[in-house]
């Protein structure tokens, strides 16, 4: 039994920092590594959103769902700041 207030992780889910750490090890500056990782997470999220919507409907619905997300104002914040939301979208 896990004591109250304690879980498997306290701040970040496991694996959320693996891609930025890998990019950092490959020589990318830490700030740029976090932004590059977020960009990859966003692209994967959009790809899976397209596939899910296309599976439920057709390709037009998939593209509509994808552009619906891309055209929202919050996507600008995701592209200029290294937030935790893009990798959590994939979870």
C-alpha positions in Angstrom: 0.0 0.0 0.0 1.3 3.4 -0.9 1.2 6.0 1.9 -1.1 9.0 1.4 0.5 11.8 -0.7 3.1 9.5 -2.2 2.9 7.8 -5.5 5.2 6.4 -8.2 6.4 9.9 -9.0 6.2 13.3 -7.3 6.8 15.8 -10.0 7.3 14.4 -13.5 6.0 11.1 -14.9 8.7 8.5 -15.7 10.2 9.1 -19.1 9.1 12.7 -19.6 12.7 13.9 -19.5 14.3 11.1 -21.5 14.1 12.8 -24.9 15.5 16.2 -23.7 18.2 14.4 -21.8 19.1 12.4 -24.9 19.2 15.6 -27.0 21.4 17.2 -24.3 23.8 14.3 -24.5 24.0 14.6 -28.2 25.2 18.2 -27.9 22.0 20.3 -28.1 21.9 23.2 -25.7 19.6 22.3 -22.7 17.0 25.0 -23.5 16.9 24.1 -27.2 16.8 20.4 -26.3 13.6 20.9 -24.2 12.0 22.9 -27.1 13.0 20.3 -29.7 11.6 17.5 -27.5 8.3 19.4 -27.1 8.1 19.9 -30.8 8.5 16.1 -31.3 5.8 15.5 -28.7 3.5 17.9 -30.4 4.1 16.3 -33.8 3.4 12.9 -32.4 0.3 14.1 -30.6 -1.0 15.6 -33.9 -0.2 12.5 -35.8 -2.1 10.3 -33.3 -5.0 12.7 -33.2 -5.2 12.6 -37.0 -5.1 8.8 -37.0 -7.8 8.5 -34.3 -10.1 10.9 -36.1 -9.5 9.3 -39.4 -10.2 5.9 -37.9 -13.5 7.1 -36.5 -14.5 9.0 -39.6 -12.4 9.7 -42.7 -9.3 11.6 -43.7 -11.2 14.9 -43.9 -12.3 14.5 -40.2 -8.7 13.6 -39.3 -7.3 16.8 -41.0 -10.1 18.9 -39.5 -9.3 17.7 -36.0 -5.6 18.3 -36.6 -6.1 21.8 -37.9 -8.6 22.5 -35.2 -5.8 21.9 -32.6 -3.1 23.7 -34.6 -5.3 26.8 -35.1 -6.0 27.3 -31.3 -4.0 30.0 -29.6 -2.6 27.7 -26.9 -0.4 25.9 -29.5 1.7 29.1 -29.7 2.6 28.7 -26.0 3.5 25.1 -26.6 5.9 26.0 -29.4 7.7 28.8 -27.5 7.9 27.3 -24.0 9.0 23.9 -22.8 5.8 22.9 -21.0 4.8 19.5 -19.6 1.5 19.3 -21.4 2.8 18.0 -24.8 4.4 14.8 -23.4 1.4 14.3 -21.1 -0.9 14.4 -24.2 0.8 11.3 -25.4 0.3 9.4 -22.1 
